[in-house]
Amino acid sequence: MLRAANYFEPRPIPDPPYWVVSKTVVRWQQMLGKTKLKGYWQEMAVLNQLASELPSGETLAWLDEVKRTVQRGKLQQDRQLLYKALIMLRNLADTELGMCPYDVQLLCVMAMMDGYLVQLAPGEGKTLTLGVLAVLQAWSGKPCHVITANDYLAKRDVETLMPLFQAAGIQATAVTQEMSSDQKRESYGCSIIYSTSKQLLADFLHDKLRFGGMPSRSKLSLNRLTATETDFLMPGIFAVIVDEADSILIDDATTPLIISAPEPNLLLREAVMKAKALLDLMQPGLHYKLEKEQSGVRFYAPGDALLADHLPDFPRLWHSKKRLEDLMFQAIMARDHFKLDQHYVIQDGKVEIVDESTGRVMPGRSWSYGLHQSVEERAGVELTDPSKTMEKMSFQNFFKLYHQMTGASGTLQNIHDEVYYNYRRLILNVPPRVPSKLVVAPFQLFHNREHKIAALIAQVKALHAEQKPILIGTRRISDSEDLAAHLIAAGLYIKILNAKFHAQEAEIIAQAGELGRITLATNMAGRGTDIKLVPAALTLGGLQVIMFEPHESARIDWQLFGRAGRQGQPGYAYPLVALDDEILVKNLFRFERLVMQTIRWMPAKPGQWLLNYYVELAQQRAQNKAFAKRRRINKSTREAKERLSFIKGTS
């Protein structure tokens, strides 16, 4: 059983600063960014001078001294000892891994030790950089969690860095979804844990549920006196290092992770089936209209009449007009919004939700309030029991519980204000070690999807004739499968990587850099994926990336482009866009799309400028909507917490 003295309790969630204060601090930091970066380069010069004056092999003698200093929490203040620790870890990485960290990587470690989030270009070696930082954190004797985008990357990174961890006297492991509770409990005893944010938050909430509230040392001591000890999975939380920080800290920030338990509800099952049957009698535009951003539904007179006629058919709980409209909204969303092979897949006769940002299946996850059952009924699979919420927390609030938080990504641009407002963290942009040779072609505009597919096939054929390795990126599983069918019909051999083929991920990625290889992938081949090119492919111009459709954030576009041109290698990216792409239809006004139709008759330069402008405008509007939604959810969460605190305080 875990003793109170060995538990690292979460810190209280701090209140965010005023928005105007947040923007002022960020603007001041951006003004001083180059000066701060220059200061870190000066520190690197001191570090390298110190390393050059040392006899060979002397650095290992510092190990015990560095560990003692870190355990006292003095490493950040004692910069000379920090330099020694980094020199020692650089030598260990070179000896044990055959990878000697570059100056830019050690500079990033120092900046993250100071609390910055670091923007480091794709391919600059974030895996090794974060591994070195994790060792420094783990020497403190407090748990250090390293967040990766998925289980595959967690296991890959631990396996890659294990010789370094062992040489530094640190135990490290990956905690993944398929592990049993006993395996997780044992793994959480290690100093460094690689895992996903979803896995760590789920295990934290399970511990909170077992404990009966937020754990603390004082409560643990009291429970020990009353012989009501809790068998925790985690020994608490202290330091976290977030890889792909923009995706995890911003894009997924307000998404709640819910711990639930099945609760049989025969009346809901009956109501869901009747709602589907009633909806089959309705047509969008005639009987109802989905509100903007799918926030609700408005029924027209014919729809109201149908609801009134069929209301007696439903169980009595849905005999109120408002309850019935809520139920029908779920049925409408299941038919008109949530699409097979985009939002979910069918595996083993079950509806499995797909994470749109990563393209991966999220086993065990379900939608709430009867929506999951509505999707199951629409998909024609057996209905599961609805879930009763036991515990929930947003990822944003979870990361605020850590005492120390830092991270890195290749795409932290345009989120400085939101990062500081939510996490009190500033961003340092670190230039790449070598100039990028990645060439990103201008957007190619097509009248519709069919024309775009035809052009893509012609482009793939031309590149494939030269034996260049090709990566085609799509936003949806359905698009990857549709394109695959077209490419196969054109006589091309391809490999598909999407949520349905996740078991072959490592094999497909390992082969993607070979001559003549064509890989068709969803966002699974975006963040964190390192495609190793054979030497002959480099002489042919490197990896050729084709983006089938712009994403809602330009940051995700650049994550895909960043699979090519890594570490100064050559590479090429071709972004495609059609007038009927979802990003344009949802975020541009009709007259703006009409103007885009005239681009083909314009001179090249003004036409290209206007095309780039409208794509960027659509993406900026999509990001503004997402940011506004995150702020609303964040505000409502704080207000609910304040109301609950008031109720508890007055009861």
C-alpha positions as CSV (number, residue, x, y, z in Angstrom):
1,M,0.0,0.0,0.0
2,L,1.1,3.6,-0.8
3,R,2.3,5.6,2.2
4,A,1.2,9.3,2.5
5,A,4.9,10.4,2.6
6,N,5.5,8.7,-0.8
7,Y,2.5,10.2,-2.5
8,F,3.0,13.3,-4.7
9,E,-0.3,15.1,-4.4
10,P,-1.5,17.3,-7.3
11,R,-1.3,21.1,-6.9
12,P,-4.5,23.2,-6.8
13,I,-5.6,24.5,-10.1
14,P,-4.6,28.2,-10.4
15,D,-6.9,30.8,-11.7
16,P,-6.1,32.1,-15.2
17,P,-4.7,35.6,-15.5
18,Y,-6.8,38.4,-17.1
19,W,-6.8,38.0,-20.8
20,V,-5.3,41.5,-21.4
21,V,-2.5,40.7,-18.9
22,S,-1.8,37.4,-20.7
23,K,-1.5,39.1,-24.1
24,T,0.8,41.8,-22.6
25,V,3.2,39.2,-21.1
26,V,3.3,37.3,-24.4
27,R,4.0,40.4,-26.5
28,W,6.8,41.4,-24.1
29,Q,8.3,37.9,-24.4
30,Q,8.1,37.9,-28.2
31,M,9.9,41.2,-28.2
32,L,12.7,39.7,-26.0
33,G,12.6,36.3,-27.7
34,K,15.8,36.8,-29.8
35,T,17.6,38.2,-26.7
36,K,16.6,35.2,-24.6
37,L,17.7,32.8,-27.4
38,K,21.0,34.6,-27.6
39,G,21.5,34.1,-23.9
40,Y,21.0,30.4,-24.2
41,W,23.5,30.2,-27.0
42,Q,26.0,32.0,-24.8
43,E,25.3,29.4,-22.1
44,M,26.0,26.7,-24.7
45,A,29.3,28.3,-25.4
46,V,30.2,28.1,-21.7
47,L,29.1,24.5,-21.6
48,N,31.2,23.5,-24.6
49,Q,34.2,25.4,-23.2
50,L,33.8,23.4,-19.9
51,A,33.6,20.2,-21.8
52,S,36.8,20.9,-23.8
53,E,38.8,21.4,-20.6
54,L,37.8,18.1,-19.1
55,P,39.9,15.0,-19.2
56,S,38.3,12.1,-21.1
57,G,36.1,10.0,-18.9
58,E,35.9,12.4,-16.0
59,T,32.3,13.3,-16.5
60,L,31.0,10.0,-15.1
61,A,32.4,10.9,-11.8
62,W,29.9,13.7,-11.5
63,L,26.9,11.3,-11.5
64,D,26.4,11.1,-7.7
65,E,27.1,14.9,-7.3
66,V,24.5,15.8,-9.9
67,K,21.9,13.4,-8.5
68,R,22.3,14.9,-5.0
69,T,21.9,18.4,-6.3
70,V,18.8,17.6,-8.4
71,Q,17.2,15.9,-5.3
72,R,17.7,19.1,-3.4
73,G,15.9,21.0,-6.2
74,K,19.0,23.2,-6.9
75,L,19.9,22.2,-10.4
76,Q,18.2,25.2,-12.1
77,Q,19.9,27.7,-9.8
78,D,23.3,26.0,-10.1
79,R,23.9,26.5,-13.8
80,Q,27.5,25.2,-13.6
81,L,26.2,21.9,-12.3
82,L,23.5,21.9,-15.0
83,Y,26.2,22.3,-17.6
84,K,28.0,19.3,-16.0
85,A,24.9,17.2,-16.1
86,L,24.2,18.0,-19.7
87,I,27.8,17.2,-20.7
88,M,27.6,13.9,-18.9
89,L,24.3,13.0,-20.6
90,R,25.6,14.0,-24.0
91,N,28.5,11.7,-23.5
92,L,26.2,8.9,-22.3
93,A,23.9,9.3,-25.2
94,D,26.8,9.2,-27.6
95,T,28.3,6.1,-25.9
96,E,25.1,4.1,-25.3
97,L,22.9,5.2,-28.2
98,G,25.3,6.3,-30.9
99,M,23.4,9.6,-30.9
100,C,25.3,12.6,-29.7
101,P,22.9,15.5,-28.9
102,Y,23.6,18.6,-30.9
103,D,24.0,22.0,-29.3
104,V,20.5,23.0,-30.3
105,Q,19.0,20.0,-28.5
106,L,20.9,20.8,-25.3
107,L,19.8,24.4,-25.6
108,C,16.2,23.2,-25.8
109,V,16.7,21.1,-22.6
110,M,17.9,24.2,-20.7
111,A,14.9,26.2,-22.0
112,M,12.5,23.5,-20.9
113,M,14.2,23.3,-17.5
114,D,13.4,27.0,-17.2
115,G,9.7,26.3,-18.0
116,Y,9.5,27.2,-21.6
117,L,7.6,25.3,-24.3
118,V,10.0,24.9,-27.2
119,Q,9.2,25.0,-30.9
120,L,11.7,22.7,-32.5
121,A,11.5,22.0,-36.2
122,P,10.3,18.5,-37.2
123,G,13.2,16.1,-37.6
124,E,15.5,18.0,-35.2
125,G,15.5,15.2,-32.6
126,K,12.7,15.8,-30.1
127,T,12.8,12.2,-29.0
128,L,16.4,12.4,-27.7
129,T,15.9,16.0,-26.4
130,L,12.9,15.0,-24.3
131,G,14.7,11.9,-23.1
132,V,17.6,13.9,-21.8
133,L,15.2,16.2,-20.0
134,A,13.3,13.3,-18.6
135,V,16.5,12.0,-17.0
136,L,17.2,15.3,-15.3
137,Q,13.7,15.4,-14.0
138,A,13.8,11.7,-12.8
139,W,17.0,12.3,-10.8
140,S,14.9,14.4,-8.5
141,G,13.2,11.2,-7.2
142,K,9.8,12.5,-8.2
143,P,7.7,10.9,-11.0
144,C,8.2,12.2,-14.5
145,H,5.6,11.6,-17.2
146,V,6.4,12.0,-20.9
147,I,3.3,12.4,-23.0
148,T,3.3,10.9,-26.5
149,A,0.7,11.0,-29.3
150,N,-0.1,7.3,-29.1
151,D,0.9,4.0,-27.5
152,Y,3.1,3.0,-30.5
153,L,5.3,6.1,-30.0
154,A,5.4,5.6,-26.3
155,K,6.8,2.1,-26.7
156,R,9.1,3.1,-29.5
157,D,10.7,6.0,-27.6
158,V,11.3,3.9,-24.4
159,E,12.8,1.1,-26.4
160,T,15.1,3.6,-28.3
161,L,16.3,5.4,-25.2
162,M,16.5,2.5,-22.8
163,P,20.3,2.2,-22.9
164,L,20.6,5.9,-21.9
165,F,18.1,5.5,-19.1
166,Q,19.9,2.5,-17.7
167,A,23.3,4.1,-17.9
168,A,21.9,7.1,-16.0
169,G,20.6,4.8,-13.3
170,I,17.0,5.4,-14.1
171,Q,14.1,3.0,-14.5
172,A,11.7,3.8,-17.4
173,T,8.8,2.1,-19.1
174,A,5.7,2.7,-21.2
175,V,2.2,2.4,-19.8
176,T,-0.3,1.4,-22.5
177,Q,-3.9,0.7,-22.7
178,E,-3.7,-3.1,-23.0
179,M,-1.9,-3.5,-19.6
180,S,-3.7,-4.9,-16.6
181,S,-4.1,-3.0,-13.4
182,D,-1.3,-5.0,-11.7
183,Q,1.1,-4.3,-14.7
184,K,0.3,-0.6,-14.6
185,R,0.8,-0.4,-10.8
186,E,4.2,-2.0,-11.2
187,S,5.1,0.3,-14.1
188,Y,4.1,3.5,-12.3
189,G,6.8,2.6,-9.8
190,C,9.4,3.6,-12.4
191,S,10.9,7.1,-12.4
192,I,10.1,7.9,-16.1
193,I,6.7,6.9,-17.6
194,Y,6.0,7.3,-21.3
195,S,2.3,7.2,-22.1
196,T,-0.6,9.1,-23.7
197,S,-2.5,11.8,-22.1
198,K,-5.7,9.7,-22.3
199,Q,-4.1,6.8,-20.4
200,L,-2.6,8.9,-17.7
201,L,-5.8,10.9,-17.1
202,A,-7.8,7.7,-17.1
203,D,-5.6,6.1,-14.5
204,F,-5.6,9.3,-12.4
205,L,-9.4,9.4,-12.4
206,H,-9.6,5.7,-11.5
207,D,-7.4,6.5,-8.5
208,K,-9.6,9.5,-7.6
209,L,-12.7,7.3,-7.9
210,R,-11.2,4.6,-5.6
211,F,-10.1,7.2,-3.1
212,G,-13.5,9.0,-3.1
213,G,-12.1,12.4,-4.1
214,M,-8.9,14.2,-5.0
215,P,-6.1,12.4,-3.1
216,S,-3.8,14.3,-0.7
217,R,-1.2,13.4,1.8
218,S,-3.3,14.5,4.7
219,K,-6.3,12.4,3.6
220,L,-4.0,9.4,3.0
221,S,-2.7,9.8,6.6
222,L,-6.2,10.0,8.0
223,N,-7.3,6.9,6.0
224,R,-4.3,5.0,7.3
225,L,-5.3,5.7,10.9
226,T,-8.9,4.5,10.1
227,A,-7.6,1.4,8.2
228,T,-9.2,2.4,5.0
229,E,-6.2,2.4,2.7
230,T,-6.6,2.8,-1.1
231,D,-4.6,0.7,-3.6
232,F,-3.5,3.4,-6.0
233,L,-2.2,2.8,-9.6
234,M,-0.1,6.0,-9.6
235,P,2.1,7.3,-6.8
236,G,0.8,10.8,-7.6
237,I,1.9,13.4,-10.3
238,F,4.7,15.9,-10.3
239,A,6.5,16.6,-13.6
240,V,5.2,16.3,-17.1
241,I,6.9,16.7,-20.5
242,V,4.5,17.0,-23.4
243,D,5.6,15.9,-26.9
244,E,3.4,17.5,-29.7
245,A,2.4,20.1,-27.1
246,D,0.1,22.1,-29.4
247,S,-2.1,19.0,-30.2
248,I,-2.3,17.9,-26.6
249,L,-2.4,21.2,-24.7
250,I,-4.6,23.1,-27.1
251,D,-6.5,21.0,-29.7
252,D,-7.6,18.4,-27.1
253,A,-7.5,20.8,-24.1
254,T,-11.2,21.0,-23.2
255,T,-12.1,17.5,-24.2
256,P,-13.3,15.7,-21.1
257,L,-12.2,12.2,-20.3
258,I,-15.1,10.4,-18.7
259,I,-14.9,7.3,-16.5
260,S,-18.2,5.6,-16.7
261,A,-19.9,2.3,-16.0
262,P,-22.6,0.5,-18.0
263,E,-26.1,1.1,-16.7
264,P,-28.9,-1.1,-18.2
265,N,-31.7,1.1,-19.5
266,L,-34.3,-0.7,-21.5
267,L,-36.5,2.4,-21.9
268,L,-33.6,4.3,-23.6
269,R,-33.0,1.4,-25.9
270,E,-36.7,1.4,-26.9
271,A,-36.7,5.2,-27.3
272,V,-33.6,5.1,-29.5
273,M,-35.1,2.6,-31.9
274,K,-38.3,4.5,-32.2
275,A,-36.4,7.8,-32.7
276,K,-34.6,6.2,-35.7
277,A,-37.8,4.9,-37.2
278,L,-39.4,8.4,-36.8
279,L,-36.4,10.1,-38.3
280,D,-36.5,7.9,-41.4
281,L,-39.8,9.7,-42.1
282,M,-38.1,13.1,-42.0
283,Q,-36.0,15.1,-44.4
284,P,-33.5,17.8,-43.6
285,G,-34.6,21.2,-44.8
286,L,-38.3,20.1,-44.9
287,H,-38.9,18.8,-41.3
288,Y,-35.9,20.3,-39.5
289,K,-32.6,22.2,-39.7
290,L,-29.4,21.6,-37.7
291,E,-28.2,24.7,-36.0
292,K,-24.8,26.3,-36.7
293,E,-21.9,24.1,-35.4
294,Q,-24.4,21.3,-34.7
295,S,-25.4,23.1,-31.4
296,G,-29.0,22.1,-31.7
297,V,-31.9,21.4,-34.0
298,R,-34.8,23.6,-35.1
299,F,-38.0,21.7,-36.2
300,Y,-40.2,23.3,-38.9
301,A,-44.0,22.9,-38.9
302,P,-44.1,19.6,-40.7
303,G,-41.5,18.2,-38.3
304,D,-43.4,19.5,-35.2
305,A,-46.5,17.8,-36.7
306,L,-44.7,14.4,-37.0
307,L,-43.4,14.7,-33.5
308,A,-46.8,15.4,-32.1
309,D,-48.4,12.5,-34.0
310,H,-45.8,9.9,-32.9
311,L,-45.2,11.2,-29.3
312,P,-47.6,8.6,-27.8
313,D,-45.4,5.8,-29.3
314,F,-42.5,6.7,-27.1
315,P,-42.0,5.6,-23.5
316,R,-43.6,8.1,-21.1
317,L,-40.3,9.6,-20.1
318,W,-40.1,11.2,-23.6
319,H,-43.7,12.5,-23.6
320,S,-42.5,16.1,-23.0
321,K,-41.8,18.0,-26.2
322,K,-38.3,19.1,-24.9
323,R,-37.2,15.6,-24.0
324,L,-38.4,14.2,-27.3
325,E,-36.6,16.9,-29.3
326,D,-33.4,16.2,-27.4
327,L,-33.7,12.5,-28.3
328,M,-34.4,13.3,-31.9
329,F,-31.4,15.6,-32.0
330,Q,-29.2,12.6,-31.1
331,A,-30.8,10.6,-33.8
332,I,-30.3,13.4,-36.3
333,M,-26.7,13.8,-35.3
334,A,-26.2,10.0,-35.7
335,R,-27.6,10.1,-39.3
336,D,-26.6,13.5,-40.7
337,H,-23.3,14.4,-38.8
338,F,-21.5,11.3,-37.5
339,K,-20.1,9.4,-40.5
340,L,-18.8,5.8,-40.8
341,D,-15.1,5.7,-41.5
342,Q,-14.7,9.3,-40.5
343,H,-16.0,9.7,-36.9
344,Y,-16.2,6.0,-36.2
345,V,-15.5,2.5,-37.5
346,I,-17.2,-0.9,-37.0
347,Q,-14.9,-3.4,-35.5
348,D,-16.0,-6.8,-34.2
349,G,-19.6,-5.7,-34.4
350,K,-19.0,-2.6,-32.2
351,V,-18.9,1.1,-32.9
352,E,-15.4,2.4,-32.1
353,I,-14.8,6.1,-32.1
354,V,-12.0,7.6,-34.2
355,D,-9.9,10.4,-32.9
356,E,-10.0,12.9,-35.9
357,S,-6.8,14.7,-34.8
358,T,-4.7,11.5,-34.9
359,G,-6.8,9.2,-37.1
360,R,-6.6,6.5,-34.5
361,V,-9.3,4.3,-32.9
362,M,-10.1,5.0,-29.2
363,P,-11.1,1.6,-27.8
364,G,-13.5,1.7,-24.9
365,R,-14.6,5.3,-25.5
366,S,-18.3,6.2,-26.0
367,W,-20.5,9.2,-26.7
368,S,-22.8,10.4,-23.9
369,Y,-26.5,11.1,-23.4
370,G,-27.7,8.3,-25.7
371,L,-25.8,9.5,-28.7
372,H,-23.6,6.3,-28.8
373,Q,-26.8,4.2,-28.8
374,S,-28.3,6.4,-31.6
375,V,-25.1,5.8,-33.7
376,E,-25.2,2.1,-33.0
377,E,-28.9,1.9,-34.1
378,R,-28.1,3.9,-37.3
379,A,-25.1,1.6,-38.0
380,G,-27.2,-1.5,-37.5
381,V,-25.1,-3.1,-34.7
382,E,-26.2,-4.4,-31.3
383,L,-27.0,-1.6,-28.9
384,T,-24.8,-1.4,-25.8
385,D,-26.0,-0.3,-22.4
386,P,-25.7,3.5,-21.9
387,S,-23.0,4.6,-19.5
388,K,-23.3,6.3,-16.1
389,T,-20.6,9.0,-15.5
390,M,-18.5,8.2,-12.5
391,E,-15.7,10.8,-12.9
392,K,-14.6,13.2,-15.5
393,M,-11.9,15.9,-16.1
394,S,-10.7,17.9,-19.1
395,F,-7.1,17.4,-20.2
396,Q,-6.5,21.1,-19.7
397,N,-7.4,20.8,-16.0
398,F,-5.4,17.6,-15.6
399,F,-2.2,19.2,-16.9
400,K,-2.7,22.2,-14.5
401,L,-2.4,19.7,-11.6
402,Y,1.3,19.0,-12.4
403,H,3.8,21.0,-10.4
404,Q,6.2,21.2,-13.4
405,M,5.1,21.2,-17.0
406,T,7.0,21.7,-20.2
407,G,7.0,20.3,-23.7
408,A,8.0,20.7,-27.4
409,S,6.5,20.6,-30.8
410,G,7.4,21.5,-34.4
411,T,4.2,23.6,-34.7
412,L,3.6,26.0,-31.8
413,Q,3.0,29.1,-34.0
414,N,-0.1,31.3,-33.4
415,I,-1.0,29.8,-30.0
416,H,1.2,31.8,-27.7
417,D,-1.7,33.8,-26.1
418,E,-3.8,30.7,-25.4
419,V,-0.8,28.7,-24.0
420,Y,0.1,31.4,-21.5
421,Y,-3.6,32.1,-20.6
422,N,-4.2,28.5,-19.8
423,Y,-0.9,27.2,-18.5
424,R,1.3,30.3,-17.7
425,R,3.9,29.0,-20.1
426,L,5.8,31.0,-22.7
427,I,7.0,29.6,-26.0
428,L,10.6,29.8,-27.3
429,N,11.1,29.4,-31.0
430,V,14.4,27.6,-31.7
431,P,15.7,27.8,-35.3
432,P,16.7,24.5,-36.9
433,R,20.3,23.2,-36.7
434,V,20.6,23.1,-40.5
435,P,18.6,25.0,-43.1
436,S,15.5,23.2,-44.3
437,K,15.6,21.9,-47.9
438,L,11.8,21.1,-47.8
439,V,10.1,22.7,-50.8
440,V,6.4,23.3,-50.3
441,A,4.6,23.9,-53.6
442,P,1.8,26.5,-53.9
443,F,-1.7,25.2,-53.4
444,Q,-3.3,23.7,-56.5
445,L,-7.0,24.6,-56.8
446,F,-9.6,22.3,-58.4
447,H,-13.2,22.8,-59.2
448,N,-14.4,19.7,-57.2
449,R,-13.3,16.5,-55.6
450,E,-13.5,14.4,-58.8
451,H,-11.1,16.8,-60.6
452,K,-8.8,16.8,-57.6
453,I,-8.6,13.0,-57.5
454,A,-7.9,12.8,-61.2
455,A,-5.0,15.3,-60.8
456,L,-3.7,13.4,-57.8
457,I,-3.5,10.1,-59.7
458,A,-1.7,11.8,-62.5
459,Q,0.8,13.3,-60.1
460,V,1.4,10.1,-58.3
461,K,2.0,8.3,-61.5
462,A,4.6,10.9,-62.6
463,L,6.4,10.7,-59.2
464,H,6.2,6.9,-59.1
465,A,7.7,6.7,-62.6
466,E,10.9,8.3,-61.1
467,Q,10.8,5.8,-58.1
468,K,10.4,8.5,-55.6
469,P,8.8,7.5,-52.2
470,I,5.4,9.1,-51.8
471,L,3.2,9.8,-48.8
472,I,-0.4,10.8,-49.4
473,G,-2.1,12.4,-46.4
474,T,-5.9,12.4,-45.9
475,R,-8.1,13.7,-43.1
476,R,-10.6,10.8,-43.0
477,I,-10.5,7.0,-43.2
478,S,-13.2,7.1,-45.9
479,D,-11.0,9.4,-48.1
480,S,-8.0,7.1,-47.7
481,E,-10.1,4.1,-48.8
482,D,-11.7,6.0,-51.7
483,L,-8.3,7.2,-52.9
484,A,-6.9,3.7,-52.5
485,A,-9.6,2.3,-54.8
486,H,-8.8,4.9,-57.5
487,L,-5.0,4.4,-57.2
488,I,-5.3,0.6,-57.4
489,A,-7.7,0.9,-60.4
490,A,-4.9,3.0,-62.0
491,G,-2.5,0.1,-61.6
492,L,-0.5,1.4,-58.6
493,Y,0.5,-0.7,-55.6
494,I,0.0,1.1,-52.3
495,K,0.1,0.6,-48.6
496,I,-2.8,2.0,-46.5
497,L,-2.3,3.3,-42.9
498,N,-5.4,4.2,-41.1
499,A,-7.3,3.2,-37.9
500,K,-8.2,-0.1,-39.4
501,F,-4.6,-1.1,-40.0
502,H,-3.0,0.2,-36.9
503,A,-1.5,-3.2,-36.1
504,Q,0.7,-2.9,-39.2
505,E,1.8,0.7,-38.4
506,A,5.4,0.0,-37.5
507,E,5.9,-2.2,-40.6
508,I,4.3,0.3,-43.0
509,I,6.3,3.2,-41.6
510,A,9.5,1.2,-41.8
511,Q,8.9,0.6,-45.6
512,A,7.6,4.1,-46.5
513,G,11.0,5.5,-47.3
514,E,11.9,2.8,-49.9
515,L,12.2,3.5,-53.6
516,G,8.9,3.5,-55.4
517,R,6.9,3.1,-52.2
518,I,3.4,4.7,-52.1
519,T,1.9,5.1,-48.7
520,L,-1.6,6.4,-48.2
521,A,-2.4,7.5,-44.7
522,T,-4.6,9.5,-42.4
523,N,-3.2,11.7,-39.7
524,M,-1.7,8.5,-38.1
525,A,1.3,9.3,-40.3
526,G,1.6,12.9,-39.1
527,R,2.7,13.7,-35.6
528,G,5.8,11.9,-34.3
529,T,6.2,9.7,-37.4
530,D,9.8,9.4,-38.6
531,I,10.1,8.0,-42.1
532,K,13.6,6.7,-42.7
533,L,14.7,7.2,-46.3
534,V,17.0,4.8,-48.1
535,P,20.1,6.7,-49.5
536,A,19.0,6.3,-53.1
537,A,15.7,8.1,-52.2
538,L,17.6,11.1,-51.0
539,T,19.4,11.5,-54.4
540,L,16.0,11.5,-56.1
541,G,14.7,14.4,-54.0
542,G,13.6,12.8,-50.8
543,L,10.1,12.0,-49.6
544,Q,7.2,13.4,-51.7
545,V,4.2,14.4,-49.6
546,I,0.8,15.1,-51.1
547,M,-1.8,16.7,-48.9
548,F,-5.3,15.7,-50.3
549,E,-7.1,18.4,-48.3
550,P,-6.3,21.3,-46.0
551,H,-6.9,20.7,-42.2
552,E,-8.8,23.0,-39.9
553,S,-5.4,24.2,-38.6
554,A,-2.4,25.1,-40.7
555,R,-0.3,23.6,-37.8
556,I,-1.6,20.1,-38.8
557,D,-0.8,20.8,-42.5
558,W,2.8,21.5,-41.4
559,Q,2.9,18.4,-39.3
560,L,2.2,16.4,-42.5
561,F,4.7,18.4,-44.6
562,G,7.3,17.9,-41.8
563,R,7.5,14.1,-42.6
564,A,9.7,15.3,-45.5
565,G,12.8,17.4,-45.5
566,R,13.9,16.3,-42.0
567,Q,17.3,17.3,-40.6
568,G,18.3,19.1,-43.8
569,Q,17.3,16.3,-46.1
570,P,15.6,17.2,-49.4
571,G,11.8,16.8,-49.6
572,Y,8.8,18.1,-51.4
573,A,5.2,18.8,-50.4
574,Y,2.2,19.3,-52.7
575,P,-1.0,20.8,-51.1
576,L,-4.2,20.3,-52.9
577,V,-7.6,22.0,-52.4
578,A,-11.0,21.8,-54.1
579,L,-13.9,24.3,-53.9
580,D,-16.1,21.6,-52.3
581,D,-13.5,20.8,-49.5
582,E,-15.1,20.8,-46.1
583,I,-12.8,23.5,-44.7
584,L,-13.9,26.0,-47.4
585,V,-17.6,25.1,-47.4
586,K,-17.9,25.5,-43.6
587,N,-15.7,28.6,-43.1
588,L,-16.1,30.7,-46.2
589,F,-19.2,32.7,-47.3
590,R,-20.8,31.8,-50.5
591,F,-19.6,35.0,-52.3
592,E,-16.0,34.2,-51.2
593,R,-16.2,30.7,-52.8
594,L,-17.7,32.4,-55.9
595,V,-14.6,34.7,-56.1
596,M,-12.4,31.6,-55.7
597,Q,-13.9,30.2,-58.9
598,T,-12.5,33.1,-60.8
599,I,-8.9,32.4,-59.7
600,R,-8.3,30.1,-62.7
601,W,-8.7,33.0,-65.1
602,M,-6.4,35.3,-63.1
603,P,-2.7,35.9,-63.8
604,A,-0.5,33.4,-61.8
605,K,0.8,35.6,-59.1
606,P,-2.4,37.5,-58.0
607,G,-4.3,34.2,-58.4
608,Q,-2.0,32.3,-56.2
609,W,-2.0,35.1,-53.6
610,L,-5.8,35.1,-53.5
611,L,-5.9,31.3,-53.2
612,N,-3.5,31.3,-50.3
613,Y,-5.4,34.1,-48.7
614,Y,-8.8,32.3,-48.8
615,V,-7.3,29.0,-47.5
616,E,-5.6,30.8,-44.7
617,L,-8.8,32.8,-44.0
618,A,-10.9,29.5,-43.8
619,Q,-8.3,27.9,-41.4
620,Q,-8.1,31.0,-39.2
621,R,-11.9,31.1,-38.9
622,A,-12.0,27.5,-38.0
623,Q,-9.3,28.1,-35.3
624,N,-11.2,31.1,-34.0
625,K,-14.3,29.0,-33.6
626,A,-12.4,26.3,-31.9
627,F,-10.7,28.8,-29.5
628,A,-14.0,30.4,-28.7
629,K,-15.5,27.0,-27.9
630,R,-12.5,26.2,-25.7
631,R,-12.9,29.5,-23.8
632,R,-16.7,28.9,-23.3
633,I,-16.1,25.4,-22.0
634,N,-13.2,26.6,-19.8
635,K,-15.4,29.4,-18.3
636,S,-18.4,27.1,-17.7
637,T,-16.1,24.6,-16.0
638,R,-14.7,27.3,-13.6
639,E,-18.2,28.6,-12.9
640,A,-19.5,25.1,-12.1
641,K,-16.6,24.6,-9.8
642,E,-17.2,27.9,-8.0
643,R,-20.9,27.0,-7.6
644,L,-20.0,23.6,-6.2
645,S,-17.5,25.2,-3.8
646,F,-20.1,27.6,-2.6
647,I,-22.7,24.9,-2.1
648,K,-20.1,22.8,-0.1
649,G,-19.1,25.8,1.9
650,T,-22.6,26.7,3.0
651,S,-24.0,23.2,3.6
